[in-house]
Amino acid sequence: MNLSYSQIKTHILKVTYENWSSQLTKPNHERESYREEQQTLHVGQIVARFLGVPLDEDEYYNRLFDLIHTQNSGLLLLSEEHLDKTINNQQFQAIQKVLNINREQNLSINRFAAFLDGEQLLLKSSSPSLHRKIREAMISMLNLFSEKETGGLKNQDIRRVLVDVIKWSANHFGTELKDIDPKLGMPKVLWYGNGKKSHYYFLYYLIQIGCDILYFSPSGEDLFAEMGQEVQDSFVHHYPEKKKPEPFPQEKRRRSATVAYRASREIETILNHEGSGLYKPWQLREYTPSSVTLKTTYDELFILIKEKAMIRPNFEVKDGRVMIPSIFSKIQGVSRNRKEYWDRIQTISQYEESLLIRRFPFTNSVNNDFRFHYRNALNREGKLDPEKIISGHYWRYQQLPGGLQNGIAKAIRNMCERPRLKPLPGESEEELKIYLFSQSLQIPPSILKLMQQFDYSQEVPKIILYNNELNGTMVRSDAALLLLLNQFGIDIVLYNPPGHNDIENFIEEDLYDVHWLEDVVFEQEFKEPSFLKKVLFQGLLKNLKGD
């Protein structure tokens, strides 16, 4: 190995979608930017990101399979599933020793890296210049960590990140880097799928060493977006769709899309992309619903409640989330125009996607202690983690489609993050959150069915509550469920003819509208629509839907 140079400088190359593959196979000495001057070896490096998936998924996954299994590309496949996570006890104790020294002495980043090197924790190379490059890469990674994480090297996550980066480096590159010739090439990595904090710093470390990195993220997540300007400026290709990563292919798929199929999917994508305002049935089923509660007048309420979600003001689809403009209103008293009053309540309660509730309570209060389950579902920031909630053995909604389960779990997280339920005397904020969490796991079957019918861009499900105080009393568990449904984007209209408090006893008043009508009426029975009106209304709905 020619050691006429003492240091190595890497330069991320400007590649295109058409030439990245051919550039990847070139040895370093044939790449652009390669030169040796003033004892410094300059080499070109490939960093390429592929975010989302193309219209033809089969071709995409077959291409990934070929890159690893059939082409002579020399790529190492890494992902959450493919990382070797073993570590010997000697390495672990050495990392802990350096962390203890840092705790006592407040080491500078350079000295911190020197201690890691002294403990034989950095990758080794027979080339002094490459060994120096590896040490510089660790210093760069520690600098990035110090800039991004609160408290710098004293942040509690430094231990987890260091352990992960050091063990993955040793397990996957310890042998390869020992005798590699930087003039010929550096290790090549294909990273597949989403990543977590340790993956972020590990990939940054590999880039700083000089490895070629191909980053494939079907979900569109981009770990490189905050890695400094040079990495941010590296090649990125955006495919038209974003989907949950499937397992990395073990064999090639045997389906091939026709020209007509591809053309059809392309037109469909153009018409139905986020923000277009045109959505096919169930296009948004994998999106996460979130509500924006509309402030309306009493008359506006009945105009907007019959509109599809995508027609309502402030409807938005962006970055995997769908903002649903929803109604949360309480109507106190009864209007003097009794016919109009009953026409309106009967109309909104007869919609196919409406559920009329006339008996209270309509939920069951949870007696089990969910304190442990709640705390076990928290992430490091102390917030509920939807993935942990769904994987809990207490999760009762496994039979629902994956997108809906995720939507419910995220609605639970959002509701608990900013509780709008009034606390009981002496109830702590954590106890309030645990109560909301517990009640959210007891959604009645009739309401679950309503949620399953919710195509987020189309008709919004409606909960119509008629509380005349003759058929029971609203309780706190009822209010907790209403908060969850509001967070999910479902319309809620509560009628209270005598104008008494019910929801006010439990939910913060600024979350819903209150409309006072002219008369207060006690013990007002619900007036059912006539048989003829029911038949005419249902017939009209069928005609509008084309049934």
Secondary structure, 3 states (H helix, E strand, C coil): CCCCCCEEEEEECCCCCCCHHHHHHCCHHHCCCCEEECCEEEEEECEEEEECECCCHHHHHHHHHHHHHCCCCCEEEECCCCCCCCCCHHHHHHHHHHHHHHHHHCCCHHHHHHHHHHCCCCCCCCCHHHHHHHHHHHHHHHHHHHHHCCCHHHCCHHHHHHHHHHHHHHHHHCCCCCCCCCCCCCCEEEEECCCCHHHHHHHHHHHHHCCEEEEEECCCCCHHHHCCHHHHCCEEEECCECCCCCCCCCCCCCCCCCHHHHHHHHHHHHHHCCCCCCCCCCCCCCCEEEEEECCCCHHHHHHHCCCCHHHCCCCEEECCEEEEEECEEEEECECCCHHHHHHHHHHHHHCCCEEEECCCCCCCCCCCCCHHHHHHCECCCCCECHHHHHHCCCCCCCCCCHHHHHHHHHHHHHHHHCCCECCCCCCCHHHHHHHHHHHHCCCCHHHHHHHHCCCCCCCCCEEEEECCCCCCCCCHHHHHHHHHHHHHCCEEEEEECCCCCCHHHCECHHHCEEEECCECCCCCCCCCCCHHHHHHHHHHHHHHHCC
